[in-house]
């Protein structure tokens, strides 16, 4: 299926707001000596509170204007009917702002959070209530409230631009950066998430992330739907997160966007909150090489169809958990450490071999390093599917489950016995000295290559009237057979398959190239000797040397 470009890019929501960085800088200046992991909940909780209060006040004004028609601005059901949280008087932002200079402001914010949870069942146990603790400077808390007061977040104009969502996402990324490795436990960079989402293309169906962090996979999936003229709610969302504070972040992150999701709290391996779920799409970024997953307690688990994963590394426990939850036409896309593609340690190679021989591996993508705040090592993307024949997926399409942006339906070819390898290690650009990002063009190139490879060219017609055919590109992508993979010892590293990048022939004879190279080396050697002599002379003048 041909696609013009990555459609969940920054422009989807109108570009950058322009004030996120200034707001972050001001808020971060108030952090003082507070740890970023702790301060995160202080600021994000207030931003959330400001948002729901803004949305409430906008609806409150409408109802006030319609009093003569029988509207009651103090009736909670008037708000719930249009999916707006009811905010009791003691939790409304204007009240809290008026009390910001008071030494009791911390307790007042805690009381506001408690009142909101009391009157909105879906938020029960989600909001932070630690503002009254002695370690939080109440003067600084009041300053943060005044700072956030200047930003409109929940009125109709701001909601249409997803102002809150974008401020929240920006702050999440900044906190992840500030926390370093710890930040990666709850946050996957949006450009990495977008690669997964664009490749899986979750138009409709059940989306599952059993280690959902702050919920970024779900947010990007909803953005994908909207960008393709779909509707919120076309996908149903299921997730789980073991870290309680991160689970709260996910609940708030989804609530501010009006995304209805079933997010369970608990250990996915030992207390699966969705044991009977068969998902159409699995999207995940599990903890890399987790050695503390208590695997020794699960040696006889029914999920280990392809082999018992080692107790010292959860990578292939996650892979098999994903497979276990896939529907007959389901596809999984997830991030793993590069070692998963080649490791033979503690039986991992045999598990990988069994998964490959079952013809579940659809695509492998090698990504560049420095994409994550939590690690500088390069990672890879796995894409698994239960249905390489395309029959089940195409049957689902015929029932209207999936629609493309062109108005036609995607049609998948039979690709049994084949796997696509994409080596994207050379893509991306350094956004900072230590952090790399993928551009919209990079994401589109990766995703479109996958879509072209798995599509039936004859059955897919683009707006231009035809679909370009997939072609292997030396150094970037290769469609390999199962026999090819066997020859490589069931190692899935894309670099082994895509070969070297093609070099343009400039027509210069080999002898000429060698003479030019030798001459260049001699020039460089002469220049080095000259510099050495200059340095030696300068040192001698300063009294160093003989």
Order of alpha helices (4+ residues) and beta strands (2+ residues): alpha-alpha-alpha-alpha-alpha-alpha-alpha-alpha-alpha-beta-alpha-beta-alpha-beta-beta-alpha-beta-alpha-beta-beta-alpha-beta-beta-beta-alpha-beta-alpha-alpha-alpha
